[in-house]
Amino acid sequence: MASSVASKASHTAQLARIRRRIDRLDGRLLRLLNHRASLALEIGRIKDKQKWPVYDASREAFVLKHVKETNPGPLSVHAVEHIFQAILCECRRRQRSRRRSASGK
């Protein structure tokens, strides 16, 4: 009985340590995602000046192909594609939102 209590305590402490590491990684991911979004907004400003469309199919295809090909796992290629599609979609949404507010629409 005492060993199962000690084992449970040990596993609980181990979970807490791993979760703290995940929390720190989540913070880093958030900073990186926001930095990426800021860069996408810079691109959006350039596209606005040139009257280019927000959506660039060839660029998005390149990004998705690149992340799928360089994915070391354990996330599946499908999972990585899904995550990056969401990132690209949100960056496009931010660019469009900025474009509308800049044009007064």
Phi and psi restraints in degrees (value plus and minus 20) as a CYANA .aco file:
   2 ALA   PHI     -82.7   -42.7
   2 ALA   PSI     -56.2   -16.2
   3 SER   PHI     -89.5   -49.5
   3 SER   PSI     -52.8   -12.8
   4 SER   PHI     -91.5   -51.5
   4 SER   PSI     -52.9   -12.9
   5 VAL   PHI     -87.4   -47.4
   5 VAL   PSI     -64.3   -24.3
   6 ALA   PHI     -84.4   -44.4
   6 ALA   PSI     -59.4   -19.4
   7 SER   PHI     -84.6   -44.6
   7 SER   PSI     -62.6   -22.6
   8 LYS   PHI     -83.1   -43.1
   8 LYS   PSI     -62.7   -22.7
   9 ALA   PHI     -83.0   -43.0
   9 ALA   PSI     -60.5   -20.5
  10 SER   PHI     -84.1   -44.1
  10 SER   PSI     -64.6   -24.6
  11 HIS   PHI     -87.2   -47.2
  11 HIS   PSI     -57.3   -17.3
  12 THR   PHI     -82.6   -42.6
  12 THR   PSI     -63.7   -23.7
  13 ALA   PHI     -85.4   -45.4
  13 ALA   PSI     -60.3   -20.3
  14 GLN   PHI     -83.1   -43.1
  14 GLN   PSI     -64.8   -24.8
  15 LEU   PHI     -78.8   -38.8
  15 LEU   PSI     -64.2   -24.2
  16 ALA   PHI     -80.8   -40.8
  16 ALA   PSI     -62.1   -22.1
  17 ARG   PHI     -83.6   -43.6
  17 ARG   PSI     -66.4   -26.4
  18 ILE   PHI     -84.8   -44.8
  18 ILE   PSI     -61.2   -21.2
  19 ARG   PHI     -84.4   -44.4
  19 ARG   PSI     -55.3   -15.3
  20 ARG   PHI     -84.5   -44.5
  20 ARG   PSI     -59.5   -19.5
  21 ARG   PHI     -83.6   -43.6
  21 ARG   PSI     -61.7   -21.7
  22 ILE   PHI     -83.7   -43.7
  22 ILE   PSI     -62.1   -22.1
  23 ASP   PHI     -79.3   -39.3
  23 ASP   PSI     -61.8   -21.8
  24 ARG   PHI     -85.9   -45.9
  24 ARG   PSI     -61.3   -21.3
  25 LEU   PHI     -83.7   -43.7
  25 LEU   PSI     -60.1   -20.1
  26 ASP   PHI     -79.3   -39.3
  26 ASP   PSI     -60.0   -20.0
  27 GLY   PHI     -83.1   -43.1
  27 GLY   PSI     -62.0   -22.0
  28 ARG   PHI     -86.2   -46.2
  28 ARG   PSI     -62.7   -22.7
  29 LEU   PHI     -79.8   -39.8
  29 LEU   PSI     -63.2   -23.2
  30 LEU   PHI     -81.5   -41.5
  30 LEU   PSI     -64.6   -24.6
  31 ARG   PHI     -82.1   -42.1
  31 ARG   PSI     -62.7   -22.7
  32 LEU   PHI     -85.9   -45.9
  32 LEU   PSI     -61.8   -21.8
  33 LEU   PHI     -83.6   -43.6
  33 LEU   PSI     -61.3   -21.3
  34 ASN   PHI     -88.1   -48.1
  34 ASN   PSI     -56.0   -16.0
  35 HIS   PHI     -84.9   -44.9
  35 HIS   PSI     -62.7   -22.7
  36 ARG   PHI     -80.9   -40.9
  36 ARG   PSI     -63.9   -23.9
  37 ALA   PHI     -82.5   -42.5
  37 ALA   PSI     -58.5   -18.5
  38 SER   PHI     -82.8   -42.8
  38 SER   PSI     -61.7   -21.7
  39 LEU   PHI     -85.3   -45.3
  39 LEU   PSI     -58.8   -18.8
  40 ALA   PHI     -83.9   -43.9
  40 ALA   PSI     -55.4   -15.4
  41 LEU   PHI     -87.3   -47.3
  41 LEU   PSI     -56.7   -16.7
  42 GLU   PHI     -81.1   -41.1
  42 GLU   PSI     -63.5   -23.5
  43 ILE   PHI     -81.1   -41.1
  43 ILE   PSI     -61.1   -21.1
  44 GLY   PHI     -79.2   -39.2
  44 GLY   PSI     -59.4   -19.4
  45 ARG   PHI     -83.9   -43.9
  45 ARG   PSI     -60.0   -20.0
  46 ILE   PHI     -84.7   -44.7
  46 ILE   PSI     -65.2   -25.2
  47 LYS   PHI     -80.4   -40.4
  47 LYS   PSI     -59.8   -19.8
  48 ASP   PHI     -79.7   -39.7
  48 ASP   PSI     -68.2   -28.2
  49 LYS   PHI     -81.1   -41.1
  49 LYS   PSI     -55.4   -15.4
  50 GLN   PHI    -110.1   -70.1
  50 GLN   PSI     -23.7    16.3
  51 LYS   PHI      41.7    81.7
  51 LYS   PSI      15.6    55.6
  52 TRP   PHI    -110.7   -70.7
  52 TRP   PSI     132.4   172.4
  53 PRO   PHI     -89.8   -49.8
  53 PRO   PSI     133.9   173.9
  54 VAL   PHI     -85.6   -45.6
  54 VAL   PSI     -66.9   -26.9
  55 TYR   PHI     -98.7   -58.7
  55 TYR   PSI     105.8   145.8
  56 ASP   PHI    -144.3  -104.3
  56 ASP   PSI      73.9   113.9
  57 ALA   PHI     -76.4   -36.4
  57 ALA   PSI     -62.1   -22.1
  58 SER   PHI     -87.0   -47.0
  58 SER   PSI     -58.2   -18.2
  59 ARG   PHI     -86.4   -46.4
  59 ARG   PSI     -64.5   -24.5
  60 GLU   PHI     -85.4   -45.4
  60 GLU   PSI     -58.0   -18.0
  61 ALA   PHI     -82.3   -42.3
  61 ALA   PSI     -60.7   -20.7
  62 PHE   PHI     -82.2   -42.2
  62 PHE   PSI     -66.9   -26.9
  63 VAL   PHI     -78.8   -38.8
  63 VAL   PSI     -68.6   -28.6
  64 LEU   PHI     -83.8   -43.8
  64 LEU   PSI     -62.9   -22.9
  65 LYS   PHI     -82.0   -42.0
  65 LYS   PSI     -64.5   -24.5
  66 HIS   PHI     -81.4   -41.4
  66 HIS   PSI     -68.2   -28.2
  67 VAL   PHI     -88.8   -48.8
  67 VAL   PSI     -52.6   -12.6
  68 LYS   PHI     -89.1   -49.1
  68 LYS   PSI     -60.5   -20.5
  69 GLU   PHI     -91.9   -51.9
  69 GLU   PSI     -48.2    -8.2
  70 THR   PHI    -120.5   -80.5
  70 THR   PSI     -16.2    23.8
  71 ASN   PHI     -88.4   -48.4
  71 ASN   PSI      96.6   136.6
  72 PRO   PHI    -105.5   -65.5
  72 PRO   PSI     -25.7    14.3
  73 GLY   PHI      64.0   104.0
  73 GLY   PSI     151.1   191.1
  74 PRO   PHI    -103.2   -63.2
  74 PRO   PSI     -23.8    16.2
  75 LEU   PHI     -85.8   -45.8
  75 LEU   PSI     121.7   161.7
  76 SER   PHI     -91.8   -51.8
  76 SER   PSI     140.9   180.9
  77 VAL   PHI     -79.2   -39.2
  77 VAL   PSI     -60.7   -20.7
  78 HIS   PHI     -81.4   -41.4
  78 HIS   PSI     -63.0   -23.0
  79 ALA   PHI     -83.9   -43.9
  79 ALA   PSI     -64.0   -24.0
  80 VAL   PHI     -83.4   -43.4
  80 VAL   PSI     -63.1   -23.1
  81 GLU   PHI     -81.1   -41.1
  81 GLU   PSI     -64.7   -24.7
  82 HIS   PHI     -81.3   -41.3
  82 HIS   PSI     -65.7   -25.7
  83 ILE   PHI     -81.5   -41.5
  83 ILE   PSI     -67.1   -27.1
  84 PHE   PHI     -92.6   -52.6
  84 PHE   PSI     -49.7    -9.7
  85 GLN   PHI     -82.0   -42.0
  85 GLN   PSI     -60.8   -20.8
  86 ALA   PHI     -85.0   -45.0
  86 ALA   PSI     -61.0   -21.0
  87 ILE   PHI     -82.9   -42.9
  87 ILE   PSI     -67.6   -27.6
  88 LEU   PHI     -82.5   -42.5
  88 LEU   PSI     -61.7   -21.7
  89 CYS   PHI     -81.3   -41.3
  89 CYS   PSI     -64.1   -24.1
  90 GLU   PHI     -87.4   -47.4
  90 GLU   PSI     -58.6   -18.6
  91 CYS   PHI     -85.2   -45.2
  91 CYS   PSI     -61.0   -21.0
  92 ARG   PHI     -81.7   -41.7
  92 ARG   PSI     -62.9   -22.9
  93 ARG   PHI     -80.4   -40.4
  93 ARG   PSI     -63.0   -23.0
  94 ARG   PHI     -84.6   -44.6
  94 ARG   PSI     -61.5   -21.5
  95 GLN   PHI     -81.8   -41.8
  95 GLN   PSI     -64.9   -24.9
  96 ARG   PHI     -84.9   -44.9
  96 ARG   PSI     -60.4   -20.4
  97 SER   PHI     -83.2   -43.2
  97 SER   PSI     -63.7   -23.7
  98 ARG   PHI     -83.9   -43.9
  98 ARG   PSI     -61.1   -21.1
  99 ARG   PHI     -82.2   -42.2
  99 ARG   PSI     -63.3   -23.3
 100 ARG   PHI     -84.2   -44.2
 100 ARG   PSI     -64.0   -24.0
 101 SER   PHI     -89.3   -49.3
 101 SER   PSI     -52.9   -12.9
 102 ALA   PHI     -90.9   -50.9
 102 ALA   PSI     -49.8    -9.8
 103 SER   PHI    -111.6   -71.6
 103 SER   PSI     -23.7    16.3
 104 GLY   PHI      61.1   101.1
 104 GLY   PSI      -6.7    33.3
